[in-house]
Amino acid sequence: MHSRILGTGSHLPDKVLTNADLEKIVDTSDQWIRERTGIEERRIVADGESTVDLAESAARNALGAADIEPGDIDLIIVATTTPDRVFPSTACLLQQRLDIHGCPAFDVQAVCTGFIYATSVADSMIRSGAARTALVVGAECMSRIVDWSDRGTCVLFGDGAGAVVLGASDEPGLLSTRLHADGAYEKLLYVPYGVSSRPEKVRDGEAYLQMRGNEVFRVAVNTLGRIVDETLDDAGLHKSDIDWLIPHQANIRIINATARKLGMSLDRVVVTVDKHGNTSAASVPMALDAAVRDGRIQRGELLLMEAFGGGFTWGSVLARY
């Protein structure tokens, strides 16, 4: 038994925050942001809007694309760093929204690599026979953990959600998934406070993302190069076999460096970071959905999805669409 992608979906909040808007908030410039990150704008959730709201819209779009009814879903996994609550999980809240009852529903937290992790778990459960039709969502409200006075981080992140429906198949769809982590890099990209370590900091609104950007960049480029080789070796394929690279949308320089390691032209790389910034676990499924819906990605093509995030975590999914 194998799993394959049946449908994709995504959703972005309505509010647009441009680089020009950020020039009014912190000491930065549109030129500086574009040259170093490739980002032109990002989307920000409205007051009262939350991660499960984004997840629901993306999930319904994916279900529609797959022509699957919510009741056909027997596994829900949500990848998020910004859950609505400590508990219930965002997956359980989404399950309630979709009027699905009884199937397993849980969250995965691997920051920017969250969707890759969640997809790998769903694939394993389908292969084992524990599930037949899985809804996998990456959804984030990163704007809620960004310090808007920190020009080094606030320009990078945005909010959004992406989703896929995976279904059991006799034909191979997901060919390889590779997951890694190394907590030794904790201090390069992290949120310093949590509900069990420093709850007063969380209550006071001081639990903000912190990052040492130059060091993260160096580790990310080297790590993603290795995961590409590892993934292709695992599947017995070559770089030239890949039709589309769908990377985590963190920074255009990281994306370009990964494409160079693959020897891929940028016109075979899905880039959406310019329109929504770094949306953490949501970025890969949103990029996938964008390229499917505009017709670039066609059935039968080979896709390499990869991501790198805080922890550090990193991983890949190689799939025949």
C-alpha positions as CSV (number, residue, x, y, z in Angstrom):
1,M,0.0,0.0,0.0
2,H,1.2,3.5,-0.8
3,S,-0.2,7.0,-0.4
4,R,-0.7,9.7,-3.0
5,I,-1.7,13.3,-3.1
6,L,-5.4,13.6,-4.0
7,G,-5.9,17.3,-3.6
8,T,-4.4,20.5,-2.3
9,G,-5.7,23.7,-0.8
10,S,-4.5,27.0,0.9
11,H,-5.7,30.1,2.5
12,L,-4.2,33.5,3.3
13,P,-5.7,36.2,5.6
14,D,-7.1,39.3,3.9
15,K,-4.8,41.9,5.5
16,V,-1.7,42.7,3.5
17,L,1.4,44.2,5.2
18,T,3.9,45.5,2.6
19,N,7.5,46.5,3.0
20,A,6.4,50.1,2.7
21,D,4.2,49.6,5.7
22,L,7.1,48.1,7.7
23,E,9.2,51.2,6.8
24,K,6.8,53.1,9.0
25,I,7.2,50.7,11.9
26,V,10.9,49.9,12.1
27,D,14.2,51.2,10.7
28,T,14.2,49.2,7.4
29,S,13.6,49.7,3.7
30,D,11.8,48.0,0.9
31,Q,15.1,47.6,-1.0
32,W,16.9,46.1,2.0
33,I,14.1,43.5,2.6
34,R,13.8,42.6,-1.1
35,E,17.5,42.2,-1.7
36,R,18.1,40.0,1.4
37,T,14.9,38.0,1.6
38,G,13.0,38.3,-1.6
39,I,9.9,39.3,0.4
40,E,7.6,42.0,-0.9
41,E,4.6,41.6,1.3
42,R,3.1,39.3,3.9
43,R,-0.4,38.5,5.2
44,I,-1.5,39.1,8.8
45,V,-4.5,37.7,10.7
46,A,-7.2,40.0,11.8
47,D,-8.2,40.5,15.5
48,G,-10.2,37.5,16.5
49,E,-8.8,35.3,13.6
50,S,-6.8,32.3,14.6
51,T,-4.8,29.3,13.3
52,V,-7.8,27.0,13.2
53,D,-9.7,29.6,11.1
54,L,-6.9,29.5,8.5
55,A,-6.6,25.7,8.7
56,E,-10.3,25.2,8.1
57,S,-10.4,27.3,4.9
58,A,-7.3,25.5,3.6
59,A,-8.7,22.1,4.5
60,R,-12.0,22.8,2.8
61,N,-10.2,23.9,-0.4
62,A,-8.1,20.7,-0.3
63,L,-11.2,18.5,0.3
64,G,-12.9,20.2,-2.7
65,A,-9.9,19.7,-4.9
66,A,-9.8,16.0,-4.0
67,D,-13.5,15.6,-4.4
68,I,-13.6,14.1,-0.9
69,E,-16.3,14.6,1.7
70,P,-15.2,15.4,5.3
71,G,-16.7,12.1,6.5
72,D,-14.3,10.2,4.3
73,I,-11.3,11.5,6.3
74,D,-10.0,9.0,8.9
75,L,-6.9,10.9,10.0
76,I,-6.2,14.6,10.7
77,I,-2.7,16.0,11.4
78,V,-2.1,19.7,11.8
79,A,1.4,21.0,11.8
80,T,1.6,24.3,13.7
81,T,3.9,26.3,16.0
82,T,1.0,28.7,16.9
83,P,-1.9,26.6,18.1
84,D,-5.1,28.2,19.2
85,R,-4.9,26.6,22.7
86,V,-2.6,24.5,24.9
87,F,-5.3,21.9,24.4
88,P,-7.4,20.7,22.7
89,S,-5.1,20.4,19.8
90,T,-5.7,22.5,16.7
91,A,-6.4,19.2,14.9
92,C,-9.2,18.4,17.3
93,L,-10.6,22.0,16.8
94,L,-10.4,21.5,13.1
95,Q,-12.1,18.1,13.3
96,Q,-15.0,19.8,15.1
97,R,-15.3,22.5,12.5
98,L,-15.4,19.9,9.7
99,D,-18.0,17.8,11.6
100,I,-15.8,14.7,11.6
101,H,-16.1,12.3,14.5
102,G,-14.0,9.5,15.9
103,C,-10.8,9.5,13.8
104,P,-7.4,10.3,15.2
105,A,-6.6,14.0,15.2
106,F,-3.4,15.5,16.6
107,D,-0.8,18.3,16.1
108,V,2.8,18.1,15.1
109,Q,5.3,20.7,16.2
110,A,8.5,20.9,14.1
111,V,8.3,24.6,13.3
112,C,9.0,25.3,9.6
113,T,9.5,21.5,8.9
114,G,6.2,20.7,10.5
115,F,4.3,20.0,7.3
116,I,7.1,17.7,6.1
117,Y,7.0,15.8,9.5
118,A,3.2,15.6,9.4
119,T,3.1,14.3,5.8
120,S,5.7,11.6,6.7
121,V,3.6,10.5,9.7
122,A,0.4,10.4,7.6
123,D,2.2,8.4,4.9
124,S,3.5,5.9,7.4
125,M,0.0,5.4,8.8
126,I,-1.5,4.9,5.4
127,R,1.2,2.5,4.4
128,S,0.6,0.5,7.6
129,G,-3.2,0.3,7.0
130,A,-4.0,2.5,10.1
131,A,-5.6,5.1,7.8
132,R,-6.8,5.3,4.2
133,T,-7.6,9.0,3.7
134,A,-5.6,11.7,5.6
135,L,-6.0,15.4,5.9
136,V,-2.6,17.1,6.5
137,V,-2.5,20.8,7.3
138,G,0.2,23.3,7.9
139,A,-1.2,26.5,9.6
140,E,0.4,29.4,11.4
141,C,-0.2,32.8,12.9
142,M,3.4,33.7,13.1
143,S,2.5,37.4,13.5
144,R,1.4,36.6,17.1
145,I,4.9,35.6,18.2
146,V,6.9,38.2,16.3
147,D,8.4,41.3,18.1
148,W,7.3,44.1,15.8
149,S,10.0,46.3,17.1
150,D,12.7,43.9,16.0
151,R,13.6,44.7,12.5
152,G,15.7,41.6,12.1
153,T,12.7,39.3,12.4
154,C,9.5,41.2,11.9
155,V,10.1,41.7,8.2
156,L,10.4,37.9,7.6
157,F,7.2,36.3,8.9
158,G,3.5,36.1,7.9
159,D,0.4,34.1,8.5
160,G,-1.4,31.4,6.3
161,A,-2.3,27.8,5.9
162,G,-1.9,25.0,3.3
163,A,-3.4,21.5,3.2
164,V,-3.2,18.2,1.3
165,V,-5.5,15.2,1.2
166,L,-3.5,11.9,1.0
167,G,-5.2,8.7,0.0
168,A,-4.3,5.1,-0.1
169,S,-3.2,3.8,-3.5
170,D,-1.8,0.7,-5.2
171,E,0.5,3.0,-7.2
172,P,3.4,4.8,-5.5
173,G,2.8,8.5,-4.9
174,L,5.0,9.5,-1.9
175,L,8.3,7.8,-2.8
176,S,10.5,8.9,0.1
177,T,10.2,10.9,3.3
178,R,13.3,11.8,5.3
179,L,13.2,13.5,8.8
180,H,16.0,14.9,11.0
181,A,16.6,17.1,14.0
182,D,19.4,18.4,16.1
183,G,18.7,20.2,19.3
184,A,22.3,21.4,19.7
185,Y,21.3,24.4,17.5
186,E,18.5,25.5,19.8
187,K,19.9,29.0,20.5
188,L,20.0,30.0,16.8
189,L,16.2,30.1,16.2
190,Y,13.8,29.9,19.1
191,V,11.1,31.4,21.4
192,P,12.7,31.7,24.8
193,Y,9.6,31.3,27.0
194,G,6.8,28.8,27.4
195,V,3.8,27.9,29.6
196,S,5.9,25.5,31.8
197,S,9.2,27.3,32.0
198,R,8.3,31.0,32.3
199,P,4.5,31.4,32.2
200,E,4.7,35.0,33.5
201,K,6.6,36.0,30.3
202,V,3.9,34.4,28.2
203,R,1.2,36.2,30.2
204,D,3.1,39.5,29.8
205,G,3.3,39.0,26.0
206,E,7.1,38.6,25.9
207,A,7.3,35.2,24.2
208,Y,8.7,36.4,20.9
209,L,10.7,34.6,18.3
210,Q,14.4,35.2,18.3
211,M,16.9,34.4,15.6
212,R,20.6,34.7,14.7
213,G,20.0,35.1,11.0
214,N,23.5,34.7,9.5
215,E,24.2,31.5,11.4
216,V,20.8,30.1,10.5
217,F,21.5,30.8,6.9
218,R,24.8,29.0,6.8
219,V,23.5,25.9,8.5
220,A,20.3,25.8,6.4
221,V,22.1,25.9,3.1
222,N,24.5,23.1,4.0
223,T,21.8,21.0,5.6
224,L,19.3,21.3,2.7
225,G,22.1,20.3,0.3
226,R,22.6,17.1,2.2
227,I,18.9,16.2,2.5
228,V,18.5,16.5,-1.3
229,D,21.3,14.0,-1.9
230,E,20.0,11.7,0.9
231,T,16.4,11.8,-0.5
232,L,17.4,11.0,-4.0
233,D,19.8,8.2,-2.9
234,D,16.9,6.7,-0.8
235,A,14.7,6.6,-3.9
236,G,17.3,5.5,-6.4
237,L,16.8,8.7,-8.5
238,H,19.0,11.5,-9.8
239,K,18.8,15.2,-9.6
240,S,17.8,15.4,-13.3
241,D,14.7,13.3,-12.5
242,I,13.1,16.1,-10.4
243,D,10.5,18.1,-12.2
244,W,9.8,20.6,-9.5
245,L,11.5,21.8,-6.3
246,I,9.0,23.0,-3.7
247,P,11.1,24.5,-0.9
248,H,10.2,26.0,2.4
249,Q,9.6,29.7,1.7
250,A,12.0,31.3,4.2
251,N,14.4,33.4,2.2
252,I,15.1,33.7,-1.6
253,R,18.8,33.3,-1.0
254,I,18.4,29.9,0.7
255,I,16.0,28.9,-2.1
256,N,18.5,29.9,-4.8
257,A,21.3,28.1,-3.0
258,T,19.3,24.9,-2.9
259,A,18.4,25.2,-6.5
260,R,22.1,25.6,-7.5
261,K,23.0,22.4,-5.5
262,L,20.4,20.6,-7.6
263,G,21.5,22.2,-10.8
264,M,17.9,23.3,-11.3
265,S,16.8,26.3,-13.3
266,L,14.7,28.7,-11.1
267,D,11.8,28.3,-13.5
268,R,11.4,24.8,-12.1
269,V,11.4,26.0,-8.5
270,V,8.1,27.1,-6.9
271,V,8.7,30.5,-5.3
272,T,5.9,32.2,-3.3
273,V,8.0,33.9,-0.5
274,D,7.6,37.3,-2.2
275,K,3.8,37.3,-1.6
276,H,3.6,35.9,2.0
277,G,7.0,35.8,3.6
278,N,8.0,32.9,5.9
279,T,4.8,31.2,7.1
280,S,6.6,28.4,8.9
281,A,4.7,25.0,8.6
282,A,2.3,26.5,6.1
283,S,4.8,27.6,3.4
284,V,5.4,24.3,1.6
285,P,1.8,23.2,1.2
286,M,0.8,26.8,0.2
287,A,3.5,26.8,-2.5
288,L,2.4,23.3,-3.7
289,D,-1.2,24.4,-3.9
290,A,-0.2,27.6,-5.8
291,A,1.7,25.6,-8.5
292,V,-1.0,23.0,-8.8
293,R,-3.8,25.5,-9.2
294,D,-2.0,27.7,-11.8
295,G,-1.3,24.6,-13.9
296,R,2.5,24.4,-13.5
297,I,2.5,21.1,-11.7
298,Q,0.9,18.3,-13.7
299,R,-0.1,14.7,-12.8
300,G,2.8,12.3,-13.0
301,E,5.5,14.9,-12.3
302,L,8.2,14.3,-9.7
303,L,8.2,16.8,-6.8
304,L,10.8,17.4,-4.1
305,M,9.5,19.2,-1.1
306,E,12.0,20.2,1.6
307,A,12.2,22.4,4.7
308,F,14.4,23.6,7.5
309,G,13.3,25.1,10.8
310,G,13.9,25.9,14.4
311,G,15.1,23.1,16.6
312,F,16.8,22.6,14.3
313,T,14.6,20.3,12.3
314,W,14.8,19.5,8.6
315,G,13.3,17.0,6.2
316,S,12.0,16.2,2.7
317,V,9.2,14.5,0.8
318,L,9.7,13.1,-2.6
319,A,6.4,12.6,-4.4
320,R,5.0,11.6,-7.8
321,Y,2.1,14.0,-8.1
